[in-house]
Amino acid sequence: MSDPALPTRPIATALRYLAIIVGCACLLLAAFCLAIAAQVFVQTGVFAQSYAMVGLISAVLGVLALMLAWK
């Protein structure tokens, strides 16, 4: 039987922290990419689709990683 007073497994804790770090990094990358896409659009009037797509994909991956860390 397992004792409920024992701390959680160290690997599970490490994976949770890693998921938090990766999620935050992905959201930061998404913010940078979307800011660059917006700046290119304002300056040139041309939509920077590649930056916007990388930003959206990065945002989705960041949210998924943070959802994984939450459980």
Long-range contacts (C-beta under 8 A, 24 or more apart in sequence): 16-69, 17-69, 19-65, 19-66, 19-68, 19-69, 20-65, 20-66, 20-69, 22-62, 22-65, 23-62, 23-63, 23-64, 23-65, 23-66, 23-68, 23-69, 24-62, 24-66, 25-62, 26-58, 26-59, 26-61, 26-62, 26-65, 27-58, 27-59, 27-62, 27-63, 27-66, 29-54, 29-55, 29-58, 29-62, 30-55, 30-56, 30-58, 30-59, 30-62, 31-55, 33-58, 34-59
